[in-house]
């Protein structure tokens, strides 16, 4: 997969004009700024206030670029007016779980409920099916109090298969950690 390859340039179904592309090696700073902003917000992501340093984010990006080239993961970035507004990925596992991949998604505040998540889900699943050979199952986990995300995942065919009561901290309070999966062809 070519670094920086554009997979979508147009409007979401709600009219937001965005560009979605694969990352390239000079995206470290924008990715770092993005995750640190989301972390401060303490939204429905694993980062709950922690801040990432640029060198840490650059190492993460380099690993992701290698995994993309090896067809072990897909990672897409969404931009609005050249600003990063969303990140989604599906990362393959290995060994006896090489037919399984883990999904993640985040959307910047101010861009949620504008069709970005739905478009992202459609694009990332298609990219994973095309590029992750042998993929049979996509896994995800979601905060139990994130009803919007659970509804979207259900619309895309994800089914709940378990939960860990109080298994994740959201803004310092324990909430259920819900686990979902989707079979793919």
C-alpha positions as CSV (number, residue, x, y, z in Angstrom):
1,X,0.0,0.0,0.0
2,X,1.4,3.4,-1.0
3,X,2.1,5.8,1.9
4,X,-0.2,8.7,1.8
5,X,-2.5,7.1,-0.7
6,X,-5.9,8.9,-0.9
7,X,-8.8,6.5,-0.5
8,X,-11.6,9.1,-0.3
9,X,-12.0,12.8,-1.3
10,X,-15.5,14.1,-1.0
11,X,-18.5,14.6,1.3
12,X,-19.8,12.5,4.1
13,X,-23.5,11.7,3.8
14,X,-24.1,14.7,6.1
15,X,-22.3,17.0,3.8
16,X,-18.9,17.4,5.5
17,X,-16.1,17.7,2.9
18,X,-13.2,15.5,3.9
19,X,-10.1,13.7,2.5
20,X,-9.2,10.3,3.8
21,X,-5.7,8.9,3.2
22,X,-3.1,6.5,4.5
23,X,-0.4,8.1,6.7
24,X,3.1,9.0,5.6
25,X,6.3,9.3,7.5
26,X,6.0,13.0,8.1
27,X,2.6,12.7,9.9
28,X,4.2,12.2,13.3
29,X,3.6,15.7,14.6
30,X,-0.1,16.0,13.5
31,X,-0.8,12.5,15.0
32,X,0.9,13.5,18.3
33,X,-1.1,16.7,18.5
34,X,-4.3,14.9,17.7
35,X,-4.0,12.1,20.3
36,X,-2.9,14.6,23.0
37,X,-5.9,16.8,22.3
38,X,-8.3,13.8,22.5
39,X,-6.6,12.6,25.6
40,X,-7.1,15.9,27.4
41,X,-10.8,15.7,26.5
42,X,-11.1,12.3,28.2
43,X,-13.4,11.1,25.5
44,X,-14.1,7.4,24.8
45,X,-10.5,6.4,24.1
46,X,-7.9,4.6,26.2
47,X,-5.9,7.8,26.7
48,X,-7.5,9.6,29.6
49,X,-5.3,12.7,30.1
50,X,-1.9,11.2,29.4
51,X,0.3,13.0,26.9
52,X,2.4,11.4,24.2
53,X,5.8,12.7,23.3
54,X,6.7,13.3,19.6
55,X,9.4,10.6,19.6
56,X,7.0,8.0,21.0
57,X,4.4,8.9,18.3
58,X,7.0,8.8,15.6
59,X,8.0,5.3,16.7
60,X,4.4,4.2,16.6
61,X,3.9,5.8,13.2
62,X,7.1,4.0,11.8
63,X,5.8,0.7,13.1
64,X,2.4,1.3,11.6
65,X,3.9,2.2,8.2
66,X,6.0,-1.1,8.3
67,X,2.9,-3.1,9.1
68,X,0.9,-1.4,6.3
69,X,3.7,-2.3,3.8
70,X,3.6,-5.9,5.1
71,X,-0.2,-6.1,4.8
72,X,-0.5,-6.6,8.6
73,X,-2.6,-3.4,9.2
74,X,-4.5,-0.6,7.7
75,X,-4.5,2.9,9.1
76,X,-6.5,5.8,7.7
77,X,-6.5,9.5,8.5
78,X,-9.4,11.9,7.9
79,X,-8.7,15.6,7.2
80,X,-11.0,18.6,7.0
81,X,-9.4,21.8,5.6
82,X,-6.0,20.2,6.0
83,X,-6.6,19.5,9.8
84,X,-6.6,16.0,11.1
85,X,-10.1,15.1,12.4
86,X,-10.1,11.4,12.7
87,X,-7.9,8.2,12.8
88,X,-9.0,4.6,12.3
89,X,-7.1,1.4,12.1
90,X,-7.5,-2.4,11.8
91,X,-4.4,-4.2,13.1
92,X,-3.8,-7.8,12.4
93,X,-2.7,-10.3,15.0
94,X,-0.2,-13.1,14.3
95,X,0.5,-16.8,14.9
96,X,-2.6,-18.8,15.7
97,X,-4.6,-15.5,15.6
98,X,-3.4,-14.3,12.2
99,X,-7.0,-14.4,10.9
100,X,-8.1,-11.8,13.5
101,X,-7.6,-8.1,13.6
102,X,-8.4,-5.3,16.1
103,X,-10.3,-2.2,15.1
104,X,-10.0,1.3,16.5
105,X,-11.5,4.6,15.7
106,X,-11.5,8.2,17.0
107,X,-13.1,11.4,15.7
108,X,-12.1,14.9,16.9
109,X,-14.6,16.9,18.9
110,X,-16.7,19.1,16.7
111,X,-16.7,16.5,13.9
112,X,-18.7,13.8,15.6
113,X,-22.2,13.0,14.4
114,X,-21.3,14.4,10.9
115,X,-21.0,11.1,9.1
116,X,-17.3,10.7,9.5
117,X,-17.6,7.6,11.7
118,X,-19.9,5.8,9.3
119,X,-17.7,6.7,6.3
120,X,-14.6,5.7,8.2
121,X,-16.1,2.3,9.2
122,X,-17.1,1.6,5.6
123,X,-13.6,2.6,4.2
124,X,-11.5,0.8,6.9
125,X,-13.4,-2.5,6.6
126,X,-13.1,-2.5,2.8
127,X,-9.4,-1.7,3.0
128,X,-8.8,-4.4,5.6
129,X,-10.7,-7.0,3.5
130,X,-8.6,-6.1,0.5
131,X,-5.2,-5.8,2.2
132,X,-5.2,-8.2,5.2
133,X,-5.0,-11.6,3.6
134,X,-6.8,-14.3,5.5
135,X,-8.8,-11.9,7.6
136,X,-11.9,-13.6,9.1
137,X,-12.7,-11.7,12.3
138,X,-12.5,-8.1,13.3
139,X,-12.5,-7.4,17.1
140,X,-13.2,-4.2,18.9
141,X,-13.8,-3.0,22.4
142,X,-16.0,-0.1,23.4
143,X,-16.8,1.8,26.6
144,X,-20.1,0.5,28.0
145,X,-21.4,4.1,28.3
146,X,-20.7,5.0,24.6
147,X,-24.2,4.3,23.2
148,X,-23.5,6.2,19.9
149,X,-20.5,3.9,19.1
150,X,-22.3,0.7,20.1
151,X,-25.2,1.6,17.8
152,X,-22.8,2.4,14.9
153,X,-20.9,-0.9,15.4
154,X,-24.2,-2.8,15.5
155,X,-25.2,-1.2,12.1
156,X,-22.0,-2.6,10.6
157,X,-22.7,-6.1,11.8
158,X,-20.6,-6.2,15.0
159,X,-22.1,-8.4,17.8
160,X,-21.3,-8.2,21.5
161,X,-19.7,-11.4,22.8
162,X,-18.7,-10.3,26.3
163,X,-18.1,-7.6,28.8
164,X,-15.9,-6.9,31.8
165,X,-17.9,-5.1,34.4
166,X,-16.0,-2.0,35.5
167,X,-13.2,-3.0,33.2
168,X,-12.3,0.5,31.9
169,X,-12.0,3.9,33.5
170,X,-13.8,6.7,31.8
171,X,-13.0,10.1,33.3
172,X,-11.8,8.3,36.4
173,X,-14.9,6.2,36.9
174,X,-15.2,2.5,36.1
175,X,-17.6,1.5,33.3
176,X,-18.2,-1.8,31.6
177,X,-15.7,-2.7,28.8
178,X,-17.8,-4.3,26.0
179,X,-16.2,-6.6,23.5
180,X,-17.6,-7.0,19.9
181,X,-16.7,-8.9,16.8
182,X,-17.7,-9.1,13.1
183,X,-17.0,-12.0,10.7
184,X,-15.7,-11.0,7.3
185,X,-15.4,-13.0,4.0
